[in-house]
Amino acid sequence: MVTQKVIIAEPSGLHLRPAGKLCEISLKYQSKIQIKKGNSTANAKSVLGILAARVQSGDEIEIICEGTDEKEALAAIVKIVQEGLECG
C-alpha cells in the first residue's frame, strides 16, 4: 500500500466534472484506489463515491493505492490532481 496527501487546488472542489476525470484515471489501474478526507474514505473508481466525500477547494485528501500497480496509480493520480482536474 502506498499513500500521499495532496491539497485540492480546483476552485470548485471535486464536483461532477473533476470527479469524473479522477474516476476515469483511477479505472485504468488494477489497484484499489481510495481518497480519504478526514475520517471519510471514498472509492476513487466511483464518481458517486467521490462526490459523497464533499471535497472542497483547499481540502487536503490522502490518496491510498493498494495492488499490483499501486505506485504507478498513485503517481498518475497525484500528478493529475496537482495539474488540475478541470476538463477544458
C-alpha positions in Angstrom: 0.0 0.0 0.0 1.2 3.5 -0.9 -0.3 6.8 0.1 0.2 10.5 -0.5 -1.5 13.6 0.8 -2.4 16.4 -1.7 -4.3 19.7 -1.5 -7.2 20.2 -3.9 -6.5 23.3 -5.9 -9.6 23.1 -8.1 -11.5 26.4 -7.4 -14.8 24.5 -7.2 -13.5 21.3 -5.5 -14.3 17.9 -6.7 -17.7 18.5 -8.3 -19.0 16.3 -11.1 -16.6 17.0 -14.0 -13.3 16.8 -12.0 -14.7 13.8 -10.0 -15.4 12.1 -13.4 -11.9 12.8 -14.6 -10.4 11.4 -11.4 -12.6 8.3 -11.7 -11.6 7.8 -15.3 -7.9 7.9 -14.4 -8.4 5.5 -11.5 -10.3 3.0 -13.6 -7.1 2.5 -15.7 -5.4 0.7 -12.8 -6.0 -2.7 -11.3 -5.2 -1.4 -7.8 -7.8 -0.5 -5.2 -7.7 3.3 -5.1 -9.3 5.4 -2.4 -9.4 9.0 -1.4 -9.6 9.9 2.3 -10.8 13.2 3.7 -10.9 13.4 7.5 -12.5 10.2 8.7 -14.3 9.5 5.4 -12.9 7.2 2.7 -14.3 7.1 -0.8 -13.7 4.7 -3.7 -11.9 6.7 -6.4 -13.3 4.4 -9.1 -16.8 5.7 -8.3 -18.0 9.1 -9.3 -20.8 9.0 -6.7 -18.3 7.9 -4.0 -16.0 10.9 -4.8 -19.0 13.3 -4.9 -20.2 12.0 -1.5 -16.8 12.8 0.0 -17.6 16.5 -0.5 -14.1 17.6 -1.3 -13.8 21.4 -1.5 -11.0 23.6 -2.8 -8.2 23.8 -0.3 -9.1 20.5 1.3 -6.3 18.0 2.0 -7.0 14.5 0.8 -5.0 11.3 1.1 -4.8 9.1 -1.9 -4.5 5.4 -1.0 -3.5 2.8 -3.6 -3.2 -0.9 -2.9 -2.4 -3.6 -5.5 -0.1 -4.7 -8.3 0.3 -1.3 -10.0 -0.1 0.8 -6.8 3.0 3.0 -7.4 2.0 3.8 -11.0 -1.6 4.6 -10.0 -0.5 6.9 -7.1 1.9 8.8 -9.3 -0.7 9.3 -12.1 -3.4 10.4 -9.7 -1.2 12.8 -7.7 0.0 14.3 -11.0 -3.5 14.9 -12.4 -4.7 16.4 -9.1 -1.7 18.7 -8.9 -2.1 19.8 -12.5 -5.8 20.4 -12.2 -8.8 18.2 -12.8 -10.9 20.6 -14.7 -11.8 19.5 -18.2 -11.1 22.2 -20.7 
